[in-house]
Amino acid sequence: MRLRRVLSGFWLVVLLAAGALALVTWWLLAGGISRDEALKTGGLAAGAFVALYALWLNDRRRRTEEERREIERNLYAVQVDRTEIDRARALDERFARAVELLGNEADQVRVGAMHALAGLASHPAFTQTVLDVLCSYLRRPFDHPRYAEVRGDEWAGDENEADREQQVRRTAQQLITDLLPSASTPDAPHYNLDLHAATLEYFDIAGKVIGELRARQTNLYEANTLRGTQVHGPAWFTATRCWGRLRLPGADFHQQAWFSRCQARGEVSFERVQFHGETKFARSDFGGPVSFQDAAFVHPVDFSNVRFQNKVDLRVSGGAVANTYGMKVSLEHEVALPEGWVLDKTHGPAFGLVRA
């Protein structure tokens, strides 16, 4: 059809050119112009029609080429979309299979599934989801004879099985640490950690950047550290139980940080911690040494009904405005208070009350 239109246009142009040649030549000859000049001028008129037709053909060819390229671009975009859909489907299938293998009875299979999930986390769309899955694994009920010994409880389980599960859980902890961006990374994303009621041992996210940190009713064994960690979202440690050492020196809590009703039996360090939001330690019980040396509180801190049973250093940076109602410190250990705070020793032989 298109070729027929082009041929029809061609013969029309030929006829128009021939007519222009004859008409112009006749008109000039009738006017007394020489035959050679008349033919030359007629030829120019005929050539004008041919030139116009050639311009039309070029324009049509150009538009046809543009249409072809647009079709190719659309086909390429469709192919790219199809490839992305296929890749997303493959990633979803790998993710679902890895999550399914986390329930396998063999510990080595569970470790492999965790590494498979960590591999998927290289795709930004999966990173938070993988972290959520690893955190959910750590929230599964777990106990170990060494934990029971620390608590003073009787152990009535399979110790070998507990050892194998402990290694799997340490793998999950290490992968979480590896997936979190470093505080030195420019414009690092803020991933959330949900460790509510989790059991952790040697959990180390020092120097990492996170968003919201949920660690309510978490059990911490041995040594755990958030040294230099940047927490950009709210941090919840409500009713956390720390059976070992907890170290947070140089950590930075950009929003509220709640340590209410915590129980710590080991050493806890809040040295140089920056608390930018509302901070609470109400009704917490610290059995081991605690240090707040050079910590900074932007807002008033709640120390109401806190009990420090061991050495405590509260010499915070720049002083602090605090609610110290019912706050008790041991009279048998060294106590360092901020300037202006008073220790009332008249309420018992073992503990004194702090007045801010």
C-alpha positions, 0 to 999 in steps of 0.5 A: 500500500505504501509503495503504491502511494509512492509510485502514484506520487512519483507519476503525478510529479512527473506529469506536473513537471512535464506540464510545467516544462511545456507551459512555461516554455510555451509562455516564454516563447509567446513572449518573444524569449529565445528557445534556449532560454525558454527551455532552460526556464521551463526546465527549472520550473519542472525541476522545482516540482521534482525537488519538492517531491524529493524533499517530501520523500526525505521528510517521509523517510525521516518520520518513518525512521523515527517511528521505527526507532520509537517502536524499537525503544518501546520493544526494548523497554518491554523486554527490560520490564519483562527481564526485571519481572523475571528477576524479581520472581526468581529473587522472590522464589529464592527468598521463600525457599531460604525462609522455608529452610530456616525451619530445617532440623539440620543446623548446617542447613539453617546456616546455609539458608541464612547466608542465602538470605544475606546474599539476597540482601545485596538488593536494596529492596530485600535488605530490610526484609532480610534483617527482619527475618534474621531478627525474627530467628533470634526472637525464637525461644532459646536457652543454653546450660551456660545461661541457666548457670548464670541465672542460677536455674536448673538445666533440663535439655539436650546440651549438644543440640543447644550448642549447635543452635547457639552457633546458628544464632551467632551466624544470624547475629554476625550477618545482621552486623555485616548488613548494617552500614557503617557510621562512616558511610555517607548518607547511610540508610537507616535499617530497623532492628526488631529484637523484642524478646530476643536472646543475644550473646556477643552481639556486636553492632559497634560503629553501625548506623540503624533506624529504630531499635526495639529490644524490649524484654531482650536477654543479653548474655556474656558481652554485648556492645553498641560502642559508637552506634548511631541510633537515628530512630527510637530505642526501646530497651524496656525490661531488658535483662542483661546477664553479662556486660553491656557496653555503649560508650560513644553511642548516639541516640538521636531520639528517645531512649528508654531503659525503664525496668531494665535488670543488669547483673554485669558491668554497664557502660554509658560513657560518652553516650549522647542522649538527644531525646527523652531518656528514661531509666525508671525502675531499673535495677543495676547489680554491677558497676555502671558508668555515665561518665561524660554522657550528655542528656539534652532533655531531663532524664528519668532516674526515678526508683532506679537502684544502683547496687554497685559502683556508679559514676554519674558525672555526666557532661555539662550536668543533668536535669533529672527526676531522682525520686526514689533513686537509690545508690549503694553506700558500700561502693564508690558513688560519683555524682554530678555537681549539685546532686546530694546523697542522703545516707539517712534512709538505711545502712545499705542504700542512700537516696539521691537528690538532684 
